[in-house]
């Protein structure tokens, strides 16, 4: 009799578990194929969203709606400024794209009647990384998609930095890699 009670209790628990637990296979989303175009689009979407901070080395595409002769690509200099017509040198480093747009509009209001402009990142600055430890050539490396012999789809990864430093040595312990 006790054996039947335990059996019935376990059976009812299992039934309740399966009835009230969502079917995980229904929640899964099929993986879409990742093409190089999608990866580049995702990278550009990330760069042009509000979380990207402008810094020295970035090239910004600034589009003026009413004054097309001012439209162009402007490089952020090492001091964090860009040189613009009419207003000269403006500090834009450490600003998001939206903050920089608002800042430039306010500065151009002194010179133009209706300064409508948009800012996008045309070419992001290279990423500097320091690789130390059991690699062939430890040191500081610049991961720049245009100047490197390696092709990146999106932002460079830790593996790209290790590859650029010559790869692991024979005595490297791959289970103890730290960022």
C-alpha positions in Angstrom: 0.0 0.0 0.0 2.9 2.4 0.9 4.5 1.5 -2.4 1.4 2.4 -4.3 1.1 5.8 -2.5 4.7 6.7 -3.4 4.1 5.5 -7.0 1.0 7.6 -7.3 2.6 10.7 -5.7 5.6 10.4 -8.1 3.3 9.9 -11.1 1.2 12.9 -10.2 4.3 15.0 -9.7 5.6 14.0 -13.2 2.2 14.8 -14.7 2.1 18.2 -13.1 5.7 18.9 -14.1 4.9 18.1 -17.8 1.6 20.0 -17.8 2.9 23.2 -16.2 6.4 23.3 -17.8 6.5 25.1 -21.1 7.6 23.1 -24.1 11.1 24.4 -24.7 11.1 23.2 -28.3 8.3 25.6 -29.0 10.4 28.5 -27.6 13.4 27.8 -29.7 14.0 30.1 -32.7 15.6 28.6 -35.8 19.0 30.0 -36.5 19.3 32.1 -39.6 22.3 31.8 -41.8 24.9 34.4 -41.0 26.2 35.9 -44.2 29.0 38.4 -44.4 26.6 41.1 -45.5 24.5 40.5 -42.3 27.6 40.7 -40.1 28.8 43.9 -41.7 25.2 45.3 -41.4 25.1 44.4 -37.7 28.5 46.0 -37.1 27.4 49.2 -38.8 24.1 49.2 -36.9 26.1 48.9 -33.6 28.5 51.7 -34.6 25.6 54.0 -35.6 23.6 53.4 -32.4 23.7 55.6 -29.3 26.2 53.4 -27.4 29.2 54.0 -29.7 31.5 56.8 -28.3 33.4 58.8 -30.9 37.2 58.9 -30.4 40.4 59.9 -32.1 40.9 58.0 -35.4 37.2 57.7 -36.2 36.1 58.9 -39.6 32.6 60.5 -39.4 30.2 60.9 -42.4 28.5 64.2 -41.7 25.6 64.9 -44.0 24.1 68.4 -44.2 20.7 68.5 -45.7 20.6 72.2 -46.8 24.3 72.8 -47.4 25.5 69.9 -49.5 29.0 71.4 -50.0 29.7 70.8 -46.3 28.7 67.1 -46.5 31.7 64.8 -46.3 33.9 62.5 -44.3 35.7 64.2 -41.3 38.4 62.5 -39.4 38.6 62.9 -35.6 42.1 64.1 -34.8 44.3 62.9 -32.0 43.1 65.7 -29.8 39.5 64.6 -30.2 38.5 67.5 -32.6 37.2 67.7 -36.1 37.7 70.6 -38.5 34.4 71.9 -39.9 33.6 74.8 -42.2 32.3 78.0 -40.7 32.8 76.9 -37.0 36.4 75.5 -37.1 37.7 73.0 -34.6 35.1 71.3 -32.5 35.7 68.7 -29.7 33.6 65.6 -30.4 35.5 62.8 -28.6 33.7 60.8 -25.9 30.3 61.8 -27.2 27.7 59.5 -28.7 26.5 60.1 -32.2 23.3 61.7 -31.0 25.2 64.0 -28.5 27.6 65.0 -31.2 24.8 65.7 -33.7 23.0 67.9 -31.1 26.3 69.7 -30.2 27.1 70.4 -33.9 23.5 71.6 -34.6 23.8 74.1 -31.7 27.2 75.3 -32.9 26.0 75.7 -36.5 22.9 77.6 -35.4 25.1 80.7 -35.0 26.1 80.5 -38.7 23.2 78.8 -40.5 19.5 79.4 -40.4 18.5 75.7 -40.2 21.4 73.4 -39.6 19.9 69.9 -40.3 22.7 67.3 -40.2 23.3 63.6 -39.6 26.4 61.8 -38.3 27.4 58.2 -39.1 30.6 56.4 -38.5 32.2 55.9 -41.9 35.3 54.1 -40.6 35.9 53.2 -36.9 39.2 53.7 -35.2 41.5 50.7 -34.8 41.4 48.7 -31.6 44.7 48.5 -29.5 45.2 45.3 -27.5 48.0 44.1 -25.3 48.7 40.3 -25.7 50.9 38.9 -22.9 51.7 35.3 -21.9 52.5 32.2 -23.8 52.2 33.6 -27.4 54.9 33.6 -30.0 55.2 37.4 -30.1 53.7 39.1 -27.0 53.1 42.8 -27.3 50.7 45.6 -28.2 48.8 45.2 -31.4 46.5 47.3 -33.5 43.5 45.4 -34.8 42.4 47.4 -37.9 40.3 45.6 -40.5 41.7 47.6 -43.4 45.4 47.3 -42.6 45.5 43.7 -41.3 46.2 40.7 -43.4 43.4 38.9 -41.5 39.8 39.5 -42.4 37.3 40.4 -39.6 33.6 40.1 -39.9 32.4 42.6 -37.4 34.6 43.6 -34.5 37.9 41.8 -33.9 37.9 39.0 -31.3 40.3 37.6 -28.7 41.2 34.9 -31.2 42.1 37.6 -33.8 44.5 39.2 -31.3 46.1 35.8 -30.4 46.4 35.1 -34.2 48.1 38.4 -34.8 50.6 37.8 -32.0 51.7 34.6 -33.7 49.5 32.1 -31.9 50.0 30.0 -28.8 53.4 28.4 -27.8 53.7 24.7 -27.1 53.7 25.3 -23.3 50.5 27.4 -23.3 47.6 26.2 -21.2 44.4 27.0 -23.2 42.2 26.5 -20.2 43.7 29.5 -18.3 43.2 32.3 -20.9 42.2 35.5 -19.2 40.8 38.8 -20.6 
